[in-house]
Amino acid sequence: MTHIARATVVAALDDLRQQAAPRGVRVSVLALAKRVGLPNTTFRRRFPDITEQIMTGQYDASRPSADSAASSKDTEVKLRERNRDLQENLELAISAIQRLTLENRCLRQQLEVARAVRPIRSRRRPGAASLYGDIDSR
C-alpha cells in the first residue's frame, strides 16, 4: 500500500483550488484522490478531515494565513497568561484550604476541651449570693 504524506495531499489540494478558482468551480474529493493516486474510498478513509472540509467548503477558512498565524500567536500568549493566572489562583486556594483545615482542627480541639468542663448549675439556694454578689432576699 502506498503511503501518501499529508503535505502531498495539501499541496495537491492547493493546486486543484488554483486551477478551479478561475472557472468558479469547487474541488471535488474524487478529483483530489485521483490527483494523489488513491482510490476515492481509500482517500476518504485516510483523510476524513480533509474530505469533510472539502465537502462543507471549509477548507479555505482552515488554511492558516499570515494574519491567522499572528492571531494564533496572540491567542497562545493569552492562553499562557490565563494558564499562569489559573495556576496562581489554584495555589492560593490550596493554601487557604490548608490554613482553614488547620484552624478547623484547632477549634475542634478547643471545643472538645471545653465540653469536658462541667457547667455550673443554675439552681440557687435561698439566701445564697448570686454571681453578681447580691443576696437573694426571699
C-alpha positions in Angstrom: 0.0 0.0 0.0 1.4 3.4 -1.0 1.9 5.9 1.8 0.9 9.4 0.8 2.1 12.2 3.0 -0.4 14.7 4.3 1.7 17.6 2.9 1.4 16.0 -0.6 -2.4 15.9 -0.2 -2.5 19.5 0.9 -0.2 20.7 -1.9 -2.4 18.8 -4.5 -5.5 20.4 -3.0 -3.9 23.9 -3.2 -3.0 23.2 -6.9 -6.5 22.0 -7.7 -8.0 25.0 -6.0 -5.9 27.4 -8.0 -7.0 25.6 -11.2 -10.7 25.6 -10.2 -10.9 29.2 -8.9 -10.8 31.0 -12.3 -13.6 28.7 -13.6 -15.7 29.2 -10.5 -16.0 25.5 -9.7 -15.3 23.7 -6.4 -12.7 21.0 -5.9 -14.1 17.5 -5.5 -12.9 14.8 -3.2 -12.7 12.4 -6.2 -10.5 14.8 -8.2 -8.1 15.2 -5.3 -8.0 11.4 -4.7 -7.1 10.9 -8.4 -4.5 13.6 -8.2 -2.6 11.9 -5.3 -3.1 8.4 -6.9 -5.5 6.9 -4.3 -8.9 5.3 -4.9 -11.8 7.5 -3.7 -12.7 5.3 -0.7 -9.1 4.9 0.4 -8.6 8.6 0.3 -11.8 9.2 2.3 -10.8 6.7 4.9 -7.2 8.0 5.3 -8.0 11.7 5.2 -11.5 12.1 6.7 -10.9 15.7 8.0 -9.8 17.0 4.5 -12.7 15.1 2.9 -15.1 16.8 5.4 -13.6 20.2 4.8 -13.9 19.9 1.0 -17.5 18.7 1.2 -18.5 21.5 3.5 -16.4 24.2 1.7 -14.5 25.0 4.9 -11.0 24.2 3.6 -10.3 27.8 2.6 -11.1 29.1 6.1 -9.0 26.4 7.8 -5.8 27.2 6.0 -3.5 29.4 8.1 -2.7 32.7 6.6 -0.2 35.3 7.8 -2.9 37.1 9.8 -4.2 33.9 11.4 -0.7 32.9 12.3 -0.2 36.2 14.2 -3.7 35.8 15.6 -2.9 32.3 16.8 0.3 33.5 18.4 -1.7 36.2 20.2 -4.1 33.6 21.3 -1.3 31.4 22.5 0.2 34.2 24.6 -3.3 35.0 26.1 -3.8 31.3 26.9 -0.4 31.1 28.5 -1.2 34.2 30.7 -4.6 32.7 31.6 -2.9 29.4 32.5 -0.4 31.2 34.7 -3.2 33.1 36.4 -5.2 29.9 37.0 -2.1 28.2 38.4 -1.6 31.1 40.9 -5.3 31.1 41.9 -5.1 27.3 42.4 -2.0 27.7 44.6 -3.8 30.4 46.7 -6.9 28.2 47.0 -4.8 25.3 48.2 -3.0 27.5 50.7 -6.4 28.8 52.0 -7.8 25.3 52.3 -4.7 24.1 54.2 -4.9 27.1 56.6 -8.6 26.6 57.2 -8.1 22.9 57.8 -5.5 23.6 60.5 -7.7 26.3 62.0 -10.7 23.9 62.0 -8.6 21.2 63.7 -7.5 23.7 66.4 -11.1 24.9 67.0 -12.4 21.3 67.3 -9.7 20.5 69.8 -10.7 23.6 71.8 -14.3 22.6 71.6 -13.5 19.1 72.9 -11.6 20.6 75.8 -14.5 23.0 76.6 -17.0 20.2 76.6 -15.0 18.3 79.2 -15.7 21.2 81.7 -19.0 20.7 83.6 -21.2 23.8 83.6 -22.1 25.4 87.0 -25.6 24.6 88.0 -28.0 27.5 87.9 -30.0 26.3 90.9 -29.7 28.9 93.6 -30.2 28.3 97.2 -32.3 30.8 99.1 -30.2 33.4 100.8 -27.1 32.5 98.8 -25.1 35.1 96.9 -25.5 35.1 93.2 -22.8 35.6 90.7 -23.3 39.3 90.9 -22.8 39.4 94.7 -26.3 40.2 95.7 -28.1 38.2 98.3 -31.5 36.7 97.5 -34.0 38.4 99.7 -36.6 35.7 100.0 
